[in-house]
Amino acid sequence: TASVLNADLSKWKEWLPLLEKARVERIQFDIMDGKFVQNTGVPKNVVKELRPHTKIFFESHLMVEKPEENVREFAQMGSQLLIFHVEATAKPKQMIHMIKDAGMKAGIAVNNKTPVEKIFPFLSESDLALVMGVDAGFGGQKFSHAALDKVSDLRKEIDSQGLSCEIEIDGGVNADTARKCVKAGADILVAGTFIFGHKNGIAEAVRELRND
Ligand code: DX5
């Protein structure tokens, strides 16, 4: 999954074909309200702007205090999966149902300092569980290795419950941490800075992440 938080959004006509050529399977749009996290993130209409230009799977990561206010709009803009933070709602089950009723897959995220057990009760209804490798809000941060334990605990819980919920890891993912995350049980890697900031370009960055 390529996170476009730190991409030059004015140059999407250049990098979108490169993501497709590199067989990147998902694009993640980091949506922020400046309250849940102290940053503004990707303008939400970028989802709508890019939608007609690619078949790549779109997921939107809501780092906002009121995720329930954003559901319909993201479905209409063409987001196929919507991720909300367990810390941002008192009613995660209702959020999951709202997202599915709007026709999207549902993802639940756990921030860096939140125990991963917090999302265990919701895994059976979620299509994806997102473990943050950094404190949500900014790209380019250093991976917190405690996230590896959360990924493996989540892997054990999902396997013991016999669930199909996918594990995605997000924040500080690079060629080195990617391997550790996969070994810990992650199914999907999100990378922003590593992909868009790689000195040898997008294709090489993706190859390194895939350990091709
Ligand atoms: C941080 C975002 C991450 C970020 C990617 O709140 O959720 O997706 O854009 O992080 P890096 O740049 O570390 O891959």
Residues whose N, C-alpha, C, O or C-beta is under 5 A from the ligand:
A	BS01	DX5	S3 L5 D30 D135 A136 G137 F138 G139 G140 Q141 D170 G171 G172 V173 V190 A191 G192 T193 F194
